[in-house]
Amino acid sequence: MVKMENKKAIVIGAGVSGMTAALKLKDRGFEVTVLERESRGGGVIGTFSKDGFRAESGSNSVMVQSQRTLDFLDRLAVKSKMELSNSVAKKRFFVKGGKPRAVPMGPFSLMFTPLFSLLGKIRLLCEPFIGPVKSEDPSVADFTLHRFGRDVLDYAMNPFMAGVYGGDPEKLSARYAFPPFWNLEKKYGSVIRGAIKSMKEKKAAGNFFKPMMISFEGGMETLVGALSKNLGESLKCGAKPLSIDFSGRGWQVEWVSGDEETCDNYDALVIAVPAAEIKSLPFAGSLAAELAPLDGIKYAPVATFTLGFKRSQVAHRLDGFGALTPAKENLNILGSLFVSSIFKGRAPEGYVALTNYIGGMRHPEYASLPEGEMLKLVLADIEKILGVSGEPCFKKLFVWSHAIPQYNVGYGEFLEVMDEAERKFPNLALVGAYRGGVGVSSCVESALSAASKLADRLS
């Protein structure tokens, strides 16, 4: 790995992706400046605590999928502050008939699950004998229907996509929104057969990593704080760019923080704002035109509404990760996470906390409702689903108008735009949830890769 001496990089945006990319460049020897217009870094990630309750503004956890992510957390000095999810988090629920139904985790539970009809179960078990889907970019709905049948689409994939993307399986791309299934079919001809073979191959090669769901002491804010601390004075909050101009070999960026304006030259530029905000950046020259198509990326608006109750107010055992709702159930919420069951410290003794998700592409208008109206919709649903009674003793609402990018059919065209921009401007990198996956772990992984590739191009 080549270290860059006397090289300077500027990162626009201090969400998890931007700060991760900045630290990777710093480790490669760059002098780094990170501009963040808000008063803190972290983007949608943050933690609110009051009266023994804890509410996350964005993601409640990190699903660590690789040793690389684990090593990065160690580099941040937060590995010792990691909290593993409770064992009950392995149990998931999808709603059917107004009740949470446990997701089958093996052949035996699949036989008896009420989520699927008898014919639906038989159709699911036929998957290894179904030929590959013909389209090169099918929707998640078309892919699932072809491989697994209608029951799995309606009562498994539909709520799952609502939980991950707040999205519509009829529009989301199987190839880009759910690459694990797509890749298994392409490589092995079957998702089920491929999953079994892939696991055996990884174990035989000795590179099998068991994913783990984690949070941190103090909540997800601990991760944001560690990223900010490691960046130190490199992170400039309350700062925004005034002009960004490509000078032939590098970037001339003028930016302001408070009353102080700075104009400097940088060898590398990382754009780490949401795709919806790229058009507002003050680009000079042709880069604005190159990136203009990215404004076409759709975002799902999502509100996260965490409510606290006395344990006696909730009839359900809350013995799992949470309950996601299929569109067929005609409910208001996308799902409810049993956050006080997943991690400790989310509610005081004798109380529980539920984080409810509203809006998405299913009901985008719900995400902007007044708090009182939204509360009525949420309470109506969790009363029906979980047997919640009475008013909450804790409430915390966060609303994100551009919460989750939608990897819809045709998303490959946006990826080509990004790749082409980086080919024309080799000292540019684009990072964020719109590229490489929407989860925190995916953002970390893709930002580390993008920063490494950028440093390599300039070495």
C-alpha positions in Angstrom: 0.0 0.0 0.0 1.5 3.3 -1.2 1.3 6.3 1.2 0.7 9.6 -0.3 3.0 12.3 0.9 2.2 16.0 0.5 -1.2 15.2 -1.1 -4.3 17.0 0.0 -7.9 15.8 -0.2 -11.2 17.5 0.4 -14.4 15.6 1.3 -17.8 17.3 0.9 -20.3 15.8 3.4 -19.6 14.2 6.8 -22.1 11.4 7.0 -20.7 7.9 7.9 -19.6 7.4 4.2 -17.8 10.8 4.0 -16.0 10.5 7.3 -15.0 6.9 6.6 -13.5 7.8 3.2 -11.7 10.8 4.8 -10.1 8.5 7.5 -9.0 6.0 4.9 -7.4 8.8 2.8 -5.8 10.1 6.0 -4.4 6.7 6.7 -3.0 6.7 3.1 -1.0 9.9 3.9 -3.4 12.6 2.6 -3.9 15.8 4.4 -7.7 15.8 4.6 -10.3 18.5 5.0 -14.0 17.5 5.5 -16.7 20.1 5.0 -20.1 19.6 6.8 -22.8 22.2 6.6 -24.6 21.0 9.7 -23.3 21.6 13.3 -22.2 17.9 13.6 -21.1 15.0 11.5 -23.0 11.8 11.2 -25.8 12.7 8.8 -28.9 10.7 9.7 -27.1 8.7 12.4 -27.6 10.0 15.9 -28.9 9.1 19.4 -31.4 10.9 21.6 -31.7 9.9 25.3 -34.2 11.0 27.9 -35.6 9.6 31.1 -33.9 6.2 30.6 -35.2 5.9 27.0 -33.0 6.0 23.9 -34.1 6.7 20.4 -32.0 6.5 17.2 -32.5 9.0 14.5 -31.5 6.6 11.7 -30.1 3.1 11.9 -30.5 1.3 15.2 -27.6 -1.1 14.5 -24.8 -2.2 12.3 -24.9 -5.6 10.6 -21.1 -6.3 10.4 -20.6 -8.4 7.3 -16.8 -8.7 7.0 -13.6 -8.7 8.9 -12.7 -5.4 7.1 -15.5 -3.6 8.8 -14.6 -5.1 12.1 -11.0 -4.0 11.6 -12.2 -0.5 10.8 -14.1 -0.3 14.1 -11.0 -1.4 15.8 -9.1 1.4 14.1 -11.7 3.8 15.5 -11.1 2.5 19.0 -14.8 1.6 19.4 -14.5 -2.2 19.2 -14.4 -2.3 23.0 -17.6 -0.3 23.1 -19.5 -2.7 20.8 -22.7 -4.3 22.0 -23.8 -7.5 20.4 -27.5 -7.8 19.9 -29.5 -10.1 22.2 -30.1 -13.6 21.0 -33.8 -12.9 20.5 -32.9 -10.6 17.7 -32.5 -13.6 15.4 -36.2 -14.1 15.5 -38.1 -11.9 13.0 -41.8 -11.4 12.4 -43.8 -10.6 9.3 -47.4 -9.6 9.8 -50.2 -11.7 8.4 -53.9 -11.5 9.3 -53.1 -8.6 11.6 -50.7 -10.7 13.7 -46.9 -11.1 13.9 -45.9 -14.4 12.4 -42.4 -15.8 13.1 -40.2 -16.0 10.0 -39.3 -19.6 9.4 -35.5 -20.1 9.9 -35.3 -23.8 8.8 -37.1 -26.6 7.0 -39.1 -27.7 10.1 -40.4 -24.2 10.9 -41.1 -23.7 7.2 -43.5 -26.7 7.2 -45.7 -25.2 9.9 -45.5 -21.4 9.3 -48.8 -19.7 8.7 -47.1 -17.1 6.5 -47.5 -19.3 3.4 -50.2 -21.6 2.2 -49.6 -25.3 1.5 -49.3 -24.6 -2.2 -47.0 -21.6 -1.4 -44.7 -23.9 0.5 -44.6 -26.5 -2.2 -43.8 -23.7 -4.8 -41.0 -22.4 -2.6 -39.4 -25.9 -2.4 -39.5 -26.1 -6.2 -37.1 -23.2 -6.4 -34.0 -25.3 -7.1 -35.7 -26.7 -10.2 -36.8 -23.3 -11.7 -34.7 -22.0 -14.6 -33.0 -18.6 -14.4 -35.0 -15.4 -14.9 -34.6 -14.2 -18.5 -34.4 -10.4 -17.8 -31.0 -8.8 -17.1 -32.6 -6.3 -14.7 -35.9 -7.7 -13.3 -37.8 -6.1 -10.5 -37.6 -7.7 -7.1 -41.2 -8.7 -7.5 -40.7 -10.3 -10.9 -37.6 -12.1 -9.7 -39.2 -13.4 -6.5 -42.4 -14.4 -8.3 -40.4 -16.4 -10.8 -38.2 -18.1 -8.3 -40.3 -18.5 -5.2 -44.0 -17.8 -6.1 -46.7 -15.4 -5.0 -46.8 -16.2 -1.2 -43.1 -15.5 -0.7 -43.4 -12.2 -2.6 -46.5 -11.0 -0.7 -45.6 -12.2 2.8 -41.8 -12.2 2.9 -40.1 -10.2 0.2 -42.6 -7.3 0.2 -42.2 -6.6 4.0 -38.5 -7.2 3.8 -38.0 -4.6 1.1 -40.1 -2.2 3.1 -37.8 -2.8 6.1 -34.6 -2.3 4.1 -35.5 0.3 1.5 -38.9 1.6 2.5 -39.4 0.5 -1.1 -41.8 -1.1 -3.6 -40.7 -4.6 -4.9 -42.5 -3.9 -8.1 -40.0 -1.1 -8.8 -36.8 -2.1 -6.9 -34.2 -3.9 -9.0 -33.3 -7.5 -8.0 -29.9 -7.1 -9.5 -29.0 -3.9 -7.6 -31.3 -3.8 -4.6 -30.9 -7.4 -3.6 -27.6 -8.6 -5.2 -27.1 -11.7 -2.9 -30.1 -13.5 -4.4 -29.3 -12.2 -7.9 -25.6 -13.4 -7.7 -26.6 -16.8 -6.3 -28.9 -17.4 -9.2 -26.4 -16.2 -11.8 -23.6 -18.4 -10.4 -25.4 -21.5 -9.3 -28.7 -21.4 -11.2 -30.7 -21.5 -7.9 -30.8 -19.3 -4.8 -31.4 -22.1 -2.4 -28.9 -24.5 -4.0 -26.4 -21.6 -4.4 -26.7 -20.5 -0.7 -25.9 -24.0 0.5 -22.9 -24.4 -1.9 -21.6 -20.9 -1.3 -21.5 -21.5 2.5 -19.7 -24.8 2.0 -17.2 -23.2 -0.3 -16.5 -20.3 2.1 -16.0 -22.7 5.0 -13.7 -24.9 2.9 -11.6 -21.8 1.9 -11.4 -20.7 5.5 -12.8 -17.2 4.8 -16.3 -17.7 6.3 -17.3 -14.6 8.3 -20.3 -14.9 10.6 -22.3 -11.7 10.4 -23.0 -10.0 13.7 -25.5 -7.3 14.6 -24.0 -4.6 16.9 -24.6 -1.3 18.4 -22.5 0.6 20.9 -22.5 1.8 24.5 -24.3 5.1 24.3 -26.0 4.1 21.0 -25.1 4.8 17.4 -23.9 8.3 18.4 -20.8 6.6 19.7 -19.8 5.6 16.2 -20.3 9.1 14.9 -18.4 10.5 17.9 -15.5 8.2 17.2 -15.3 9.1 13.5 -15.4 12.8 14.4 -12.7 12.4 17.1 -10.4 10.5 14.7 -10.8 13.3 12.1 -10.1 16.0 14.7 -9.5 19.4 13.2 -9.9 18.0 9.7 -13.6 18.0 10.2 -15.1 21.5 9.6 -18.7 21.6 10.8 -20.9 24.6 9.8 -18.9 24.8 6.6 -20.0 24.9 3.0 -18.3 25.1 -0.4 -18.7 28.3 -2.4 -17.1 27.0 -5.6 -15.6 23.7 -6.8 -13.5 24.0 -9.9 -11.3 21.4 -11.7 -8.0 23.0 -12.6 -6.6 20.3 -14.8 -4.5 18.4 -12.3 -6.5 19.0 -9.1 -9.4 20.9 -7.6 -9.6 24.5 -6.5 -12.3 24.7 -3.7 -13.4 27.9 -2.0 -15.4 27.3 1.2 -16.7 29.3 4.1 -16.9 28.5 7.8 -18.6 31.2 9.9 -17.1 34.5 8.7 -13.9 32.9 7.4 -13.5 32.1 3.8 -10.8 29.7 2.5 -9.6 29.0 -1.0 -7.2 26.1 -1.6 -6.0 23.5 -4.1 -6.6 19.8 -3.5 -5.3 16.7 -5.2 -8.5 14.7 -4.6 -12.2 15.4 -4.2 -14.7 13.1 -2.5 -18.4 13.9 -2.9 -20.2 12.4 0.0 -23.6 14.1 0.1 -26.9 12.3 -0.8 -27.5 12.1 -4.6 -30.4 14.5 -4.2 -28.1 17.2 -2.9 -25.3 16.9 -5.6 -27.1 19.4 -7.9 -26.9 22.1 -5.2 -23.1 21.9 -5.1 -21.3 24.9 -6.7 -19.5 23.0 -9.5 -17.7 25.0 -12.2 -17.0 23.5 -15.6 -18.3 20.2 -16.9 -18.6 18.2 -13.7 -22.1 19.5 -13.0 -23.3 18.2 -16.4 -21.6 14.9 -15.8 -23.4 14.4 -12.5 -26.8 15.9 -13.4 -28.4 12.5 -14.2 -27.9 11.5 -10.6 -30.7 13.9 -9.7 -33.0 11.2 -11.1 -32.3 8.8 -8.2 -35.5 8.5 -6.2 -35.5 8.7 -2.4 -38.0 7.3 0.1 -39.2 9.7 2.7 -39.3 8.0 6.1 -40.2 9.0 9.7 -38.9 7.1 12.6 -41.2 7.3 15.6 -39.9 5.8 18.9 -42.5 5.3 21.6 -42.0 4.1 25.2 -44.6 2.2 27.2 -44.9 0.4 30.5 -44.3 -3.3 29.9 -47.8 -4.0 31.1 -49.2 -1.9 28.2 -47.9 -4.3 25.6 -49.5 -7.8 25.2 -47.0 -9.2 22.8 -43.9 -10.9 24.2 -41.6 -8.7 22.0 -39.4 -11.7 21.7 -37.7 -10.8 18.5 -36.1 -8.1 16.3 -39.4 -6.6 15.2 -42.4 -7.0 12.9 -42.5 -5.8 9.3 -45.8 -5.3 7.5 -46.7 -6.5 4.0 -48.6 -4.1 1.7 -51.4 -6.6 1.6 -52.2 -6.0 5.3 -53.2 -2.4 4.5 -51.5 -1.0 7.6 -50.1 2.5 8.2 -46.6 1.6 9.4 -43.8 -0.2 7.5 -42.8 -2.0 10.6 -42.1 -1.8 14.3 -38.7 -2.7 15.8 -38.6 -4.1 19.4 -35.5 -2.0 20.2 -35.5 -2.6 23.9 -35.5 -6.4 23.2 -32.5 -6.1 20.8 -30.1 -4.0 22.9 -29.9 -3.1 26.5 -30.3 0.5 27.7 -33.2 1.4 25.3 -35.8 1.6 28.0 -35.9 1.8 31.9 -36.6 -1.3 33.9 -40.3 -2.2 33.6 -40.7 -0.3 30.3 -40.3 -1.1 26.6 -39.4 0.9 23.5 -40.7 0.5 20.0 -39.3 2.2 16.9 -41.9 2.5 14.2 -41.3 3.4 10.6 -43.8 5.4 8.6 -43.8 6.5 5.0 -41.5 5.0 2.4 -42.7 4.5 -1.1 -45.8 2.8 0.1 -47.2 5.8 1.9 -44.8 8.7 1.2 -47.3 11.3 2.3 -47.4 9.8 5.8 -43.8 10.8 6.6 -44.7 14.5 6.6 -47.9 14.3 8.7 -48.1 16.4 11.9 -46.9 14.5 14.9 -50.3 14.2 16.4 -51.8 12.6 13.3 -48.9 10.3 12.8 -49.1 9.2 16.4 -52.8 8.2 15.9 -51.9 6.1 12.8 -49.0 4.4 14.6 -51.0 3.6 17.8 -53.8 2.2 15.7 -51.4 -0.3 14.1 -49.4 -1.4 17.1 -52.6 -1.8 19.1 -53.8 -4.3 16.5 -50.4 -6.0 15.9 -48.9 -6.0 19.3 -51.7 -5.4 21.7 -50.5 -2.0 22.8 -52.9 -0.1 25.0 -53.0 3.5 26.3 -50.7 6.4 25.6 -46.9 6.3 25.4 -44.9 7.8 28.2 -42.0 8.6 25.8 -42.1 9.9 22.2 -39.3 10.9 19.8 -39.9 11.6 16.1 -37.3 12.0 13.4 -38.4 12.8 9.8 -36.1 12.4 6.8 -37.5 13.6 3.4 -34.6 11.9 1.6 -34.1 8.8 3.8 -33.2 5.9 1.6 -32.1 5.8 -2.1 -34.2 3.5 -4.2 -32.2 1.0 -6.3 -35.0 0.7 -8.9 -35.0 -1.1 -12.2 -32.6 0.7 -14.5 -30.3 1.7 -11.6 -27.3 0.5 -13.6 -27.6 3.6 -15.7 -26.9 5.7 -12.6 -23.9 3.5 -11.7 -22.5 4.0 -15.2 -22.8 7.8 -14.8 -20.8 7.6 -11.6 -18.2 5.3 -13.2 -17.9 7.6 -16.2 -17.4 10.7 -14.0 -14.6 9.0 -12.2 -13.0 7.9 -15.5 -13.0 11.5 -16.7 -11.9 12.9 -13.4 -9.6 10.3 -11.9 -9.0 12.4 -8.7 -12.8 12.2 -7.9 -14.7 9.7 -5.8 -18.5 9.5 -5.2 -19.5 7.8 -2.0 -22.8 7.3 -0.1 -25.8 5.1 0.4 -26.7 5.5 -3.3 -23.7 3.5 -4.2 -22.9 0.1 -2.8 -25.8 -0.5 -0.4 -27.9 1.4 2.1 -26.9 -0.1 5.4 -24.3 1.4 7.7 -21.9 -1.5 7.1 -22.4 -1.3 3.3 -21.6 2.5 3.5 -18.5 1.8 5.5 -17.3 -0.9 3.1 -18.0 1.0 -0.1 -16.4 4.2 1.3 -13.2 2.3 2.3 -13.0 0.8 -1.2 -13.7 4.1 -3.0 -11.0 5.9 -1.0 -8.5 3.1 -1.5 -9.1 3.2 -5.3 -8.8 7.0 -5.3 -5.5 6.9 -3.5 -4.3 4.1 -5.9 -5.2 6.2 -8.9 -3.2 9.1 -7.6 -0.2 7.1 -6.5 
